[in-house]
Amino acid sequence: MSLRADTPARPAARVRRFSRAERWIHRTTAALMGVCVVTAAVLYIPQLAVLVGRRELVVRVHECAGLALPVPVLLGLVSRAFRADLRFLNRFGPHDRLWLWAALRRDRRRQARPAGKFNAGQKIYAAWIAGATLVMLGTGLLMWFTHLAPLVWRTSATFVHDWLALTIAVVLAGHIGMALGDPEARKGLRTGTVSEEWAKRQHPLWRPRP
């Protein structure tokens, strides 16, 4: 009986999901958001404030990171791929309602959760975080430039800023938790490509380019 080497398995096909510009936008925005969350924790948690010290420096870093937060998205608008994905994120169709209904019922069957390039959960998250960022920027400016508004406005801005910051931290923790549970999605953000099998399973309505 003749022996022969096993034929090596053909590598799984991969498709492009994100451009280099989109990956840069995501990483930079995530870094700035992380700085905002960490510095906010230092400012509002007494134990961390005592441990770190340098409150004035922490405040300045927090303010600069907050002001810079929209910059990656604004610069990214020159990217055609990024603009195209923004259009996908802004479209909410009948299949998105089916996806949400299945998610509420915890139905994990592929046919019960139809999704294009982005599923309904990702679209809602993107819209919410964009709106929350703008509100945080506006309330932060009122808190920073005290001469811009009367005291009652500044007091209200502080209340909204503080509680919305807590909400953002909780939502971001959920977002990171979902990402940790999907290695292929993380690989797509890291390398720009995902496996064709993953794309068909998680986003069956998406027609990616190889």
N, C-alpha and C positions, 0 to 999 in steps of 0.2 A: 504494500500500500504506500503510495507516494504521499509525502508531506508537502504542504504548501502553506505559505504565510497567509494569514487572514488578510482580506482586503480591508484597508482602513476605511472607517465610516466617513461618509461625505459630510463635511461641516454643515451645520444647520444654516439655511438661508437667512440673511439679515436684510432688513429694510431701514431706510433712513427715516428718523422721526423728528430730530431737531438739528437745525443748522448750528454752526460754530457761534454765530452771533446770539442765537437764542440761548445756548448753553452759557455764554458769557453773561447775558442779562440775568438769567436765573441765579447763577453763582454770586454775582455782585449784589443783587437785590437781597438774596438770602444772607449774605455776610453783613450788609448794612442793617437788615432787620434783626439779626442776631446781636449786633452791637447795641441797638436800641433796647432790646429786651433785657440784655445783661446789665446795661447801665441803669435802666429803670429799676431793676431789682435791687441794685446797689443803693439807689437813691431812696427807695421806699421800704426796704427791709433793714431795720436798725442793726441787726447782727452783722449783715454784710457791710453796711455803712461804716461801722466801727472797724471791721477787719480791713477794708480797703483804704479808708480815709480819703484825703484829697478830693473832698466833695466838689469844690469849684471846678477841678479838672474833669471829674466825671460828668458834671452838668454840661460843660462845653463839648465833651465828646458826644454826649447824648444829643445835644442840639445840632451839631454838625452832621451826625449820622442821619438824624431825622430830616434835615433839609436836603441831604443828598439822596434820600431814598427814592424819589421819583426820577432821578437823573438817568439811571440805566435804561428804564423803560422809554424815556423821551429820546435818548440817543439811539435806542434800538429801533425806533420807527423808520430809520433809514434802511433797515433790512426788509426786503420783500417777503422773506419767509416768516418773519415775525409779524408783519402786518397781516399776512394770510392767516396765521394762527389766531390772531386777535379776532378776525372775522369769524372763524370757527367757534371761538369761545363766546362770541356775542349772539350766536344763533341757537335758539332753544326750540327744537322741533318736537313732533309727536313721539318720536322714539325716546326722547329725553324724559318725557312724562312716564313712559313705560318703565324706564330704568329706575326712576325715583320710586315708583310704586313697588317694583320688585325689591328695591333696597329697603323700603319701609317694612315689607313683609319678610325680609331676610331670605328671599328667594335667590339662590346663587346659580341657578341654571343659566347657561350661556344664552339660550334663546329668550329668556325672560329679561335680560339686561342688554338690549341693543345699544350700541354706542358708536359714534363716529370717531374721529381722531381724539376727541375729548369726551368723556362721559358727563352725565348731568351733574354729578357731584363735583367734578373738577371745574365745570362752568360756574356753578354756584359759588364755590370757594374763590375762584378768580375774581368774580364780580364783588363778592363781599370784602375780600382783602384789599381790592383797589379802592372801594368806597371808604373802608375803615382807614386806610392810609391817608386819604385826602382829609378826612375829618380830624385825624391826629395831627396832620400838618397845620390845618387851620386853627385848631384849639391850641396847639403848641406855640404858634406865632402870637396869639392873643396873650398867652402866659409869658412869653419872652419880651415882647414889646408892650409894656404896660400902658403906654400912652395911646395905644390904638383904640381903646374901648373903655367904657365906664367900669367901675368896680363890679357891678352885678354881672356884666358880661364875662369878666375875667374869672369870677367865682364859678359861674356856670361852665366856662371852658375848662377849668381845673377839674371839676366834677366829672365832666364827660371824658376828658383826657385820661384820668386815672382809671375809671371803670372800663373804658374801651380798651385801655392797655392790658388790663387783666383778661378781658375777653379774647383779645388777640393772642395772648400767651397760651390760653387754653386751646384755641383753634389751631395755632401753630403746632402745639404738642400733638394734637390729633392728626394733623397733616404729616408730621414727621413719623408718627406711629404707622400711618398707612404706607408711607414710603419704605419704612423698614421691613414691612411685610411683603414687599414686591421687589425682589432683587433685579428683575428684568427692567422694571420701570426706572430704577436707579441707574442701571447701566445705560439706558437710553439717554438720561440726562448727562451721564459722564462721557459717553462716547459718541452719542448722536444716533446710534442705531439700536434696533431691537430685533429679536428673532421673529421670523415670519409667523411661526406657530403662535407666539404670544400675541402678536397683532390680531390674528384671526380669532383668538379666544377672547381677548379682552375688549377689542374694538372691531367687531365683525363688519360694521358699516364703513370702516375706513379703507380707502383704496390707496395704500402708500406706494411711493415710487421706490424701486429697488436701488 
